[in-house]
Amino acid sequence: MSDTFIIYSSTDGQTKKISNALAQQLRAAGESVSLLSLAQAQDLDWDKVAKIYIGASIRYGHFNKALMAFINRYQAELTSRPNGFFCVNLTARKANKNTPATNAYMMKFIKNSPWQPQLQAVFAGALLYSQYRWNDRIIIQLIMRITGGVTDTSQDIEYTDWDSVTQFGQQIIAH
Ligand SMILES: Cc1cc2nc3c(=O)[nH]c(=O)nc-3n(C[C@H](O)[C@H](O)[C@H](O)COP(=O)(O)O)c2cc1C
């Protein structure tokens, strides 16, 4: 038995939520799906992996370090089956920065990664002021002020375009 694997690197839960939505969509289309955090995926039995898609969020300009370690370790396994990657960040809330060709984090990833994912997507994340520690809240608010975003910390906003997530799900199903 082999599955479609969706692996997520998520701190505040938005990448996990997107991964979960993709898993549900794939299951509804008849695929058998394993959904794992990056931590849970450290010792994968690759014989069970038919296709693999990884999602990761950005914090202070970077992915979680464990993501690049995973990619370096499993570059051959990733490349030898249908594969894809999606990046979640708040810069992508802007229409001119929400594709693999226009999102700086995705462009940098593609430039530096030894693994060149076949399918690629960028999704806007969530601005969850109510969940942030006070120091993160102040810094994120400052970034939002500089970049013309919402600075009212009493509001939480989900910017994720769920239609765009569904389109990526369709690509995975067809992959
Ligand atoms: C501490 C912190 C730092 C962040 N830094 C960035 C950043 O540098 N660039 C950006 O576009 N988004 C940044 N974000 C926004 C996150 O990428 C966004 O909230 C995303 O939904 C987080 O996904 P996750 O919940 O799966 O971790 C940051 C968020 C937090 C909380």
The ligand as a MOL file (V3000), in Angstrom:
LIG
                    3D

  0  0  0     0  0            999 V3000
M  V30 BEGIN CTAB
M  V30 COUNTS 31 33 0 0 0
M  V30 BEGIN ATOM
M  V30 1 C 7.0150 35.6050 14.4110 0
M  V30 2 C 6.5210 35.6600 12.9920 0
M  V30 3 C 7.3610 36.0710 11.9750 0
M  V30 4 C 6.8950 36.1330 10.6370 0
M  V30 5 N 7.7520 36.5470 9.6500 0
M  V30 6 C 7.2770 36.6610 8.3950 0
M  V30 7 C 8.1340 37.1540 7.3610 0
M  V30 8 O 9.3110 37.4170 7.5620 0
M  V30 9 N 7.6090 37.2940 6.1120 0
M  V30 10 C 6.2910 36.9900 5.8260 0
M  V30 11 O 5.8760 37.1520 4.6870 0
M  V30 12 N 5.4730 36.5010 6.7870 0
M  V30 13 C 5.9380 36.3290 8.0470 0
M  V30 14 N 5.1240 35.8580 9.0370 0
M  V30 15 C 3.7570 35.4530 8.6850 0
M  V30 16 C 3.5920 33.9360 8.6700 0
M  V30 17 O 4.2940 33.3640 7.5840 0
M  V30 18 C 2.0980 33.6170 8.5790 0
M  V30 19 O 1.5030 34.0630 9.7770 0
M  V30 20 C 1.7750 32.1610 8.3610 0
M  V30 21 O 0.3650 32.0070 8.3300 0
M  V30 22 C 2.3750 31.2720 9.4300 0
M  V30 23 O 2.1290 29.9350 9.1110 0
M  V30 24 P 2.1260 28.8080 10.2500 0
M  V30 25 O 0.9800 29.1310 11.1590 0
M  V30 26 O 1.9120 27.5420 9.5110 0
M  V30 27 O 3.4550 28.8530 10.9390 0
M  V30 28 C 5.5550 35.7780 10.3510 0
M  V30 29 C 4.7080 35.3830 11.3870 0
M  V30 30 C 5.1760 35.3250 12.7030 0
M  V30 31 C 4.2350 34.8920 13.7880 0
M  V30 END ATOM
M  V30 BEGIN BOND
M  V30 1 1 1 2
M  V30 2 1 2 3
M  V30 3 2 2 30
M  V30 4 2 3 4
M  V30 5 1 4 5
M  V30 6 1 4 28
M  V30 7 2 5 6
M  V30 8 1 6 7
M  V30 9 1 6 13
M  V30 10 2 7 8
M  V30 11 1 7 9
M  V30 12 1 9 10
M  V30 13 2 10 11
M  V30 14 1 10 12
M  V30 15 2 12 13
M  V30 16 1 13 14
M  V30 17 1 14 15
M  V30 18 1 14 28
M  V30 19 1 15 16
M  V30 20 1 16 17
M  V30 21 1 16 18
M  V30 22 1 18 19
M  V30 23 1 18 20
M  V30 24 1 20 21
M  V30 25 1 20 22
M  V30 26 1 22 23
M  V30 27 1 23 24
M  V30 28 2 24 25
M  V30 29 1 24 26
M  V30 30 1 24 27
M  V30 31 2 28 29
M  V30 32 1 29 30
M  V30 33 1 30 31
M  V30 END BOND
M  V30 END CTAB
M  END
